[in-house]
Each structure stands twice: as structure tokens, then as C-alpha cells.
């Protein structure tokens, strides 16, 4: 049951307070309101001037106390308070149901404890009370007869707050607010730390990417010869090739495999400090070429003879 339905059920009794001009009429209004179905909230009725005036009536002041018990106390309070009006069956059932809402702050309740606090005579009466409370949408609970326990899942917000409980509630709310502020402060500090770490990593990555890009650009501009290749290395001014593979730029051999000029594998004669060594190499190369020509001439002569 929601609060709106309970407040709507109380509206007719609030309207009747305007005509309750005597303590007897006010006391009768209390009895009728606490016996009516679906009336579970009584704060507005309790605060009305006509009901509060019962405190000055020696004969009917007990009805004001009874309404206070229905508003925010339990069945145990009723049984321990003397000189209160007797309860009708409807009032007894309702007060026990309201007491069960208060006791349901403990999610697991034993049969023995509830039977004692609600003034019941047997576990069967307790099960009937819990069942009626479930059908009235006051609680959502499960009975466990095997273990003699009642498991509370949820409770309808249909209990008024006792005036003496307000300071305790305020203290609890302030403590909760302080914990929330501390948690938010801790979260903000962690967010700042995470952002600073992320920015530092991003800056480091940017610097690293810039260094890698610069190295790649420098290598591309320098060319492959600088890093161990032969393509762009200039061997010398005279006969040492520019670009290409090893030996590119040397004079081509003439017919028969002989070079067209007297230049060896290492360049022209007179190319600096290698002049003497170059002469010897050129002479040896000439001798080898002449021997190759003689062998080749003999092979051609032999072939002509065989063909002839």
C-alpha cells in the first residue's frame, strides 16, 4: 500500500475534526479512525487542535495516548501502558500490523520473538497475521515454518516518525552527508590524478613520435649509400662511378673481352696514390687477355677443321 491511499483514507476523519467540539466527540473520532480499514497514518489527525485538546481532559486523555501509540509506537507499548482504552478486534489487528512494520527493520525475524512482542498465543496466529499483512500490501515477506522464521523483503512506508526520533534521524542524515562528501572528494582527487597521468603519457608519446619521424626523415634525405650501400658513393673523380652498383661507371670491354682503354678495375692510370699498383695490375690484365685470345683462336681453328 502506498502513502497516498492511506492519506486518502484519513481525509474523512480530518474533515470531522472541525465538528468535534467536545472531548467525547474527539475521543470517538480517535476510536473510529483507528478502527477504519486502510488508515495507517495518523500524524495529521494527531496534530489537529481538537485532538490535542484531549490532553487537558482527565477522562479522555488516554485516547490521545492511544492515538500516539497507533501513530509511531508498538503493541508492546500499548500493553505496558496502564489505563488505556480497550481495543476492538479491528484495532488489535491494525496495531499488530503496524507493530510488525516497525519490527521489520530486522530482515529475519523469529517466530518466538514476534509471538512475544505482538501478544500472540501461537505460531499459527503469527502466520495468519503475517499473511494478512502481505495481502494488505504492508510488507513483502516469506514464511519459513521449517526454521520458524519470517524473511522480510520490503516494507510499506506507513509508519509515522516519533518526535523523539527526529534528532536521531538528523544525526544519521548529517553523518551520511559527511560520508558522501568525503567519497566525492576522494573521487575528485583520483580523477585529477588519472587525468595528469594520461596527459603525461600523451605528451611522452607525442615526443617519441616526433623523434621517430625526424629519424625517418633524416634517413630518407641522406639516401641509402650513407647506411652501407654502394649506390650513391663516389669512388673518385676519374673513372669512379656515380650511383648504381659496384663497378658502375667503368669503361666497357672491347671485342674479345678486352677493355677498350687501359683502365683496370680500380680506375684510370694516374688516379692519385694508386698509380704504381695500377700499372702492375694493368700489365697483368693485358697478359691474361692475350692468353685468352690465343686459346680462343685455337678453339676456332679446331672447330673449322671438324666442320671442313
FENDAWO-V566606 format. One record per residue. N is the residue number from 1. RES is the residue in one small letter. PHI is phi in whole degrees, -180 to 180 (none if undefined). PSI is psi in degrees with one decimal (none if undefined). Layout:
n | res | phi | psi
N | RES | PHI | PSI
N | RES | PHI | PSI
This chain:
n | res | phi | psi
1 | x | none | 137.4
2 | x | -93 | 169.3
3 | x | -68 | -31.9
4 | x | -61 | -43.3
5 | x | -65 | -40.0
6 | x | -68 | -38.1
7 | x | -69 | -37.5
8 | x | -65 | -34.9
9 | x | -68 | -24.9
10 | x | -86 | -17.1
11 | x | -56 | -45.1
12 | x | -59 | -34.3
13 | x | -76 | -31.1
14 | x | -66 | -36.5
15 | x | -68 | -33.7
16 | x | -73 | -17.7
17 | x | -63 | -26.1
18 | x | -67 | -24.9
19 | x | -102 | 3.3
20 | x | -87 | 86.1
21 | x | -91 | -12.7
22 | x | -121 | 157.8
23 | x | -60 | -33.3
24 | x | -65 | -44.0
25 | x | -64 | -40.3
26 | x | -65 | -41.0
27 | x | -66 | -38.9
28 | x | -66 | -34.4
29 | x | -66 | -36.6
30 | x | -64 | -44.4
31 | x | -63 | -44.5
32 | x | -67 | -39.9
33 | x | -68 | -39.2
34 | x | -77 | -13.8
35 | x | -97 | -18.2
36 | x | -71 | 148.5
37 | x | -72 | 149.7
38 | x | 71 | 5.0
39 | x | -96 | 108.4
40 | x | -127 | -8.9
41 | x | -117 | 128.8
42 | x | -129 | 10.3
43 | x | -63 | -45.9
44 | x | -64 | -40.3
45 | x | -67 | -38.7
46 | x | -67 | -31.5
47 | x | -87 | -4.4
48 | x | -68 | 145.1
49 | x | -61 | -35.3
50 | x | -66 | -38.0
51 | x | -74 | -38.5
52 | x | -66 | -24.7
53 | x | -68 | -13.9
54 | x | -66 | -21.5
55 | x | -64 | -23.0
56 | x | -95 | 4.3
57 | x | -105 | 114.1
58 | x | -62 | -30.2
59 | x | -80 | -33.8
60 | x | -119 | 11.1
61 | x | -66 | -25.3
62 | x | -65 | -26.1
63 | x | -69 | -33.8
64 | x | -66 | -41.5
65 | x | -64 | -39.7
66 | x | -63 | -42.5
67 | x | -65 | -35.6
68 | x | -64 | -38.8
69 | x | -65 | -42.5
70 | x | -64 | -30.7
71 | x | -74 | -45.5
72 | x | -147 | 6.5
73 | x | -112 | -169.6
74 | x | -124 | 176.3
75 | x | -64 | -31.7
76 | x | -64 | -37.1
77 | x | -64 | -40.3
78 | x | -63 | -46.3
79 | x | -69 | -24.2
80 | x | -93 | -4.1
81 | x | -103 | 122.5
82 | x | -79 | 162.6
83 | x | 62 | 34.1
84 | x | -98 | 154.4
85 | x | -63 | 150.1
86 | x | -70 | 148.6
87 | x | -97 | 139.8
88 | x | -77 | 166.2
89 | x | -57 | -37.9
90 | x | -66 | -42.5
91 | x | -66 | -39.2
92 | x | -64 | -46.1
93 | x | -62 | -44.5
94 | x | -66 | -42.6
95 | x | -65 | -37.5
96 | x | -67 | -38.7
97 | x | -64 | -43.8
98 | x | -65 | -37.4
99 | x | -65 | -37.0
100 | x | -63 | -36.2
101 | x | -62 | -40.4
102 | x | -70 | -41.6
103 | x | -71 | -17.9
104 | x | -73 | 2.5
105 | x | -63 | -25.2
106 | x | -89 | 120.2
107 | x | -71 | -22.9
108 | x | -122 | 118.0
109 | x | -118 | 137.0
110 | x | -87 | 151.1
111 | x | -58 | -46.8
112 | x | -61 | -41.4
113 | x | -66 | -44.2
114 | x | -68 | -39.7
115 | x | -61 | -40.0
116 | x | -71 | -44.6
117 | x | -76 | -23.9
118 | x | -101 | 4.1
119 | x | 66 | 38.3
120 | x | -96 | 163.6
121 | x | -105 | -15.0
122 | x | -157 | 159.2
123 | x | -61 | -28.4
124 | x | -64 | -40.7
125 | x | -63 | -36.9
126 | x | -65 | -44.0
127 | x | -62 | -38.5
128 | x | -65 | -39.8
129 | x | -66 | -44.9
130 | x | -64 | -40.6
131 | x | -63 | -43.8
132 | x | -65 | -35.0
133 | x | -69 | -35.3
134 | x | -67 | -44.7
135 | x | -67 | -26.4
136 | x | -85 | 2.8
137 | x | 63 | 30.6
138 | x | -86 | -36.3
139 | x | -139 | 162.2
140 | x | -120 | 108.8
141 | x | -144 | 166.6
142 | x | -130 | 130.3
143 | x | -87 | 137.3
144 | x | -125 | 81.9
145 | x | -63 | -30.0
146 | x | -63 | -39.4
147 | x | -104 | 2.5
148 | x | 54 | 52.7
149 | x | -135 | 157.2
150 | x | -119 | 121.9
151 | x | -99 | 115.1
152 | x | -90 | 127.1
153 | x | -101 | -40.4
154 | x | -158 | 159.5
155 | x | -134 | 137.5
156 | x | -71 | 140.5
157 | x | -79 | 70.5
158 | x | -122 | 26.9
159 | x | -117 | 133.4
160 | x | -75 | 155.4
161 | x | -90 | 129.6
162 | x | -69 | 140.1
163 | x | -58 | -32.4
164 | x | -74 | -16.2
165 | x | -89 | -9.3
166 | x | -64 | -46.1
167 | x | -59 | -38.0
168 | x | -65 | -41.5
169 | x | -64 | -42.2
170 | x | -62 | -41.8
171 | x | -63 | -41.2
172 | x | -65 | -39.9
173 | x | -67 | -39.7
174 | x | -65 | -41.3
175 | x | -63 | -42.0
176 | x | -64 | -41.2
177 | x | -64 | -38.4
178 | x | -64 | -42.0
179 | x | -65 | -37.8
180 | x | -64 | -42.7
181 | x | -64 | -40.5
182 | x | -64 | -41.1
183 | x | -64 | -42.1
184 | x | -65 | -40.6
185 | x | -63 | -42.3
186 | x | -64 | -40.9
187 | x | -64 | -41.6
188 | x | -64 | -41.1
189 | x | -65 | -37.9
190 | x | -68 | -37.0
191 | x | -64 | -42.3
192 | x | -62 | -42.7
193 | x | -64 | -42.7
194 | x | -64 | -41.8
195 | x | -66 | -40.5
196 | x | -63 | -41.9
197 | x | -64 | -41.6
198 | x | -65 | -40.8
199 | x | -65 | -39.7
200 | x | -64 | -41.4
201 | x | -65 | -40.3
202 | x | -64 | -40.8
203 | x | -65 | -42.1
204 | x | -63 | -41.5
205 | x | -65 | -39.0
206 | x | -63 | -44.5
207 | x | -64 | -40.4
208 | x | -65 | -42.6
209 | x | -62 | -38.9
210 | x | -65 | -40.6
211 | x | -64 | -44.0
212 | x | -63 | -42.7
213 | x | -63 | -40.4
214 | x | -65 | -42.3
215 | x | -63 | -40.7
216 | x | -65 | -42.3
217 | x | -64 | -42.1
218 | x | -63 | -39.8
219 | x | -67 | -39.2
220 | x | -66 | -39.8
221 | x | -71 | -34.8
222 | x | -71 | -29.4
223 | x | 91 | 163.3
224 | x | -71 | -25.1
225 | x | -64 | -29.4
226 | x | -69 | -24.7
227 | x | -107 | 35.4
228 | x | 109 | -7.0
229 | x | -84 | 172.8
230 | x | -113 | -0.5
231 | x | -65 | -40.9
232 | x | -114 | 14.8
233 | x | -86 | 125.8
234 | x | -85 | 117.0
235 | x | -79 | -36.8
236 | x | -177 | 173.2
237 | x | -78 | -33.8
238 | x | -111 | 104.9
239 | x | 86 | -4.9
240 | x | -95 | 121.1
241 | x | -71 | 155.8
242 | x | -106 | 115.6
243 | x | 78 | 172.3
244 | x | 80 | -170.2
245 | x | -82 | -173.9
246 | x | -68 | 132.3
247 | x | 90 | -3.1
248 | x | -69 | 140.4
249 | x | 98 | -7.6
250 | x | -80 | 151.9
251 | x | -63 | 144.2
252 | x | -76 | 152.5
253 | x | -74 | 150.5
254 | x | -84 | -169.3
255 | x | -61 | 140.7
256 | x | 84 | 4.5
257 | x | 91 | -1.6
258 | x | -86 | 143.8
259 | x | -67 | 146.5
260 | x | -73 | -23.7
261 | x | -132 | 164.5
262 | x | -81 | 74.1
263 | x | -130 | 129.7
264 | x | -88 | -170.8
265 | x | -66 | -18.9
266 | x | -108 | 16.8
267 | x | 109 | -178.6
268 | x | -70 | 159.2
269 | x | -66 | 144.1
270 | x | 83 | 24.7
271 | x | -94 | 55.3
272 | x | 95 | -135.3
273 | x | -78 | -3.4
274 | x | -105 | 22.4
275 | x | -63 | -49.4
276 | x | -65 | -47.7
277 | x | -64 | -34.1
278 | x | -67 | -36.7
279 | x | -62 | -46.0
280 | x | -63 | -43.4
281 | x | -64 | -38.6
282 | x | -67 | -40.3
283 | x | -63 | -44.9
284 | x | -63 | -39.6
285 | x | -64 | -36.5
286 | x | -66 | -41.5
287 | x | -63 | -43.3
288 | x | -64 | -34.8
289 | x | -69 | -40.0
290 | x | -66 | -41.0
291 | x | -63 | -41.5
292 | x | -63 | -35.4
293 | x | -70 | -38.0
294 | x | -65 | -43.8
295 | x | -64 | -40.7
296 | x | -65 | -37.2
297 | x | -66 | -40.9
298 | x | -63 | -40.3
299 | x | -65 | -35.4
300 | x | -71 | -37.6
301 | x | -65 | -42.9
302 | x | -64 | -36.7
303 | x | -69 | -37.1
304 | x | -66 | -37.6
305 | x | -65 | -42.5
306 | x | -66 | -36.5
307 | x | -73 | -33.4
308 | x | -73 | none
